[in-house]
Amino acid sequence: MKFDVQIESIATNNINMDFFYVPWDSHIFNKNVAQISNLKILKAKNALNDFELYQKWCSQKEIDLSSCRLPHSQVNESHLLESKGFKFIELNHQPILANLALLSLPASSIEIIEAEECDKTALANVAEIIFHNERFHIDPNIETNLANKRYRTWVENAFKQDHQKIFKCILNTEIIAFFVVEYPKFGHCFWSLVGVLPEFQGKGLGKKVWRAMLKHHQEELISTVSTSISSHNIPVFNLYVALGFRFPEPYTTFHCSYNHV
């Protein structure tokens, strides 16, 4: 599956925006998916008209689903999207924990071990069934089985990416959770996907698992850990607060479905 994208841009006196065709989601959903990665209104008067250039591009590419994630403070841009048929899906939070080296973390009975190829099927099977609160599950225009497939594919692809590692969390010889981790720059890691196996959910293990993972990153000399969570996932939101993560300005996620005649 290809992960390279070609960024398209619209730059006028009224609006600046960047967007691209999303090959991985298009493959999974069997429909053409696009994503707006940047949107800024310069002059509101004619911004709506200029946004039509993007919609024409979507029509030419036969885009079925378009998504956009904006800083929550971009109210004018949010209103523009809504006026063009985009629907609010979620608030996306990106909690961050800095100065990890200064955090006092207890020794843990949970082992953190990098997953191997032989773990891929088992972890992908788990990823396919445990996620329910994310944007593609919330969107009523996306079939649940396809949203599930997206997370299965996410884990499978992570084993092929040089910039990602998959860690399994083991307690008494059993895998109880996994983390897909990216290392965007020295001293910083990003938890792109985190999951607890169903049989270990609701047993008070969450904080122990997350602390064990933070302890592992301390040993890697990581100083900053960040992640991304949906506002629909209240239990994990509270977990990050309890662990001392800070919450910058959230992002607002919008989806727009198109019907081609």
C-alpha positions, 0 to 999 in steps of 0.5 A: 500500500502506498503512503506517499501523497501529492499535496495540492494547493489553492492560494488566492487573495481570499483563501489558502488551503492544502489537500491530498488524495488519501490512498490508504483510506481509499483502498480500505473503504473502496471509495475515493478519499481526500483530506484537507490538511490546511485551511485558512481564510484570508478574506471572508467576503469571497472565501466561499467562492474560492472554496468551490475550486476544491469542490471542483477538484473533488468532482474531477477526482470523484472523491466520495469522502473528504475530511478536514481537521482544524484547530478549534479556534478556527471558527470562521473556517469551521463555519465555511466547511459546514456551509459546504456540507461538512459535518462535525465528527469529533474534537481531537485532543493531542495530549503531550507529556514533557520532561519525562526524565523528571517523572518518578515512575515505579518499577513495573511487573509489565514487560514492554517488548518490541513485537515481532512479525510472528505477533502481527496477525494476533495484534491485527485481530485485536485492533480490528475489534477494540476501537469504537470511539474514533472518527470513522466509527462515529461517522454514520456514512462509514460502515462499521466493518470498514472502520474496523478494517482500517485499524487492522490494516493500521497495525499490519502496515506498522510492521512494514514502516521503518519510522514505527515500532510496535510494542507489546505489553506482557503481564504473566506471559500474556499480551495485555496491550500494544502501542504503535509508536513513531519517533518524529524527532530525537527525544520525542515519540508519538503514540499513534495507536494504543489498544488494550485487549478486550479481556483485560479492559475494565480491570484497573490495568490502564494506568499500570500499562501506560506507566510501564510504557512511559518507564520504557521510554525513559530508558530510551532517553525519550523526553517528550511523549505525545498522542492523539485521542478522540473526545468521544473516548472519555475513559482514556481522556481521564487517564491521560489527565491522571498521568500528567499529560497537558492538553493543548488546543484541540482540533475539530474534525469534519467529514463530507460525503459526496454523491456522484450522479 
